[in-house]
């Protein structure tokens, strides 16, 4: 859009053009302060001009040329924003390390692995850890736990909550001088209260819940993590039409990404593995097929390495592929807060 | 659609005692309700025995660790061990004389035979009204399927289409069982067989299911039958194994690998179940006592 069509006074327009601002898009990235300096006008006046410019660019966006897309952000701003976002710790130092500090908000993270490797444990742990108060390096948020398999057990969640609370108190003890004011008044039961638990018994229920989440989260804005354990189970039965399954799944993935972005929360999807037959041999693969692998921002695979559990970053736009041992024994790793309940003989 | 308040339900899941205090304490009280528990072992380790015992102990009042409920036994292995059940019910009755009076505990056990996986699925769909029946003095709270492996190990070929049909049936059956378990608060127990593991130890990393370093039974390395798809279908897995070592007293050894974590526990339990069950242990040498090694892997870590 040409500067001549901008509804500002003639003198302002002349100043703009003579200072080199000949098109609307040239105003899109300038700050009011810079504009005021360039045009030798007051900050307020510059601010007004920019407001008018952004307004008319939105109106003119239909003609397509040089439009400033509403809601667009510069990569610089995004970087700043990302640095401000806290991450949800996995309570395992090595895993946090390869994840760059923990599970990122605004992203969809998929965690897959064989049965019994600890997916549900990790899910419960994250649902608890997201509630660690801000003063202790957490997010102080709430969690939504969508259980499709029935593996979530209240007593286990309570144990994890207790262990997490102990860690908070320990931390509190070590930095007491710094944070004398904030005493922990949380109870393990509070962690459970801040976990919204949905038990899902069919794929249609699963889709319904995910459609409902947007409304639910806009009423409960402090939700900072959505955990789906597992996305797979109901989609591995009853599907004759695989194309339909792919459509449903990608629709669901889109909704989850939108949620993550809009409410800046972490979406964690747990997935099962399956054996894939190709070229005469069987391989282990995450379930739901190739098209699903596009659905998540990050992909972490848990696997056995001898008798130890390892995690491997399979896909991530920002992290390098790496693997690290997880759920390591407490003796070996004092920072490990996955409290083991029944370790002794 | 509303989230459940986790604090409104009791803070621990209801459990059904298996009738053995030590095993109970490792399972955190017994077999949990609202989920599917799998019992895996080679033949002759006492799966059916444990199942029959469960059918009886489910009738105990909640104060004694039972579910105060009837139970449904679906069997695919023949014949139904009715004589053994009679014996057990007799001793069960004499150990709880005031509970049953003139009632026979066997009256509260429903038994159904199945011959194929499709038939099992069909039955599961038809028992909804039976489970929902609240008029019944003792509603059904326990379903035992003995065994799931027998249904799947014969009928299906090793072709891609059959394998696909098989795993789709796994998920249908388990989906139905889980939704019933949730809806009616049932404890569901399925039994499974084992297969010998023929892969070299270092080549099986990816395929290793469960958190025990290796499962041995009768000195052979084994793993649960039905593969990885079925392993996705159960919530907890309990591994029983036998170990033909001769020890001084009659004890069983239970290995509990608990909670998807790396905790392993071993406990020696006197196997009461073994008393009078000598014919169930054909390999036993005369005069020698038998040591049973039972390993459990529980996915929840509630233990």
Interface residues (C-beta under 8 A of the other chain):
Chain A: X114 X115 X116 X117 X118 X119 X120 X121 X144 X149 X150 X151 X153 X154 X155 X156 X157 X158 X159 X189 X192 X193 X195 X196 X197 X198 X199 X201 X202 X208 X209 X212 X216 X232 X233 X234 X236 X237 X238 X272 X273 X274 X275 X277 X284 X303 X304 X305 X306 X307 X309 X327 X329 X338 X340 X341 X342 X343 X344 X345
Chain B: X1 X3 X4 X5 X6 X7 X9 X10 X11 X12 X13 X28 X32 X34 X35 X36 X160 X167 X168 X171 X172 X175 X178 X179 X181 X182 X183 X205 X206 X207 X208 X209 X210 X211 X213 X227 X228 X229 X231 X232 X234 X235 X237 X256 X258 X259 X260 X261 X262 X263 X264 X265 X266 X297 X299 X300 X301 X302 X303
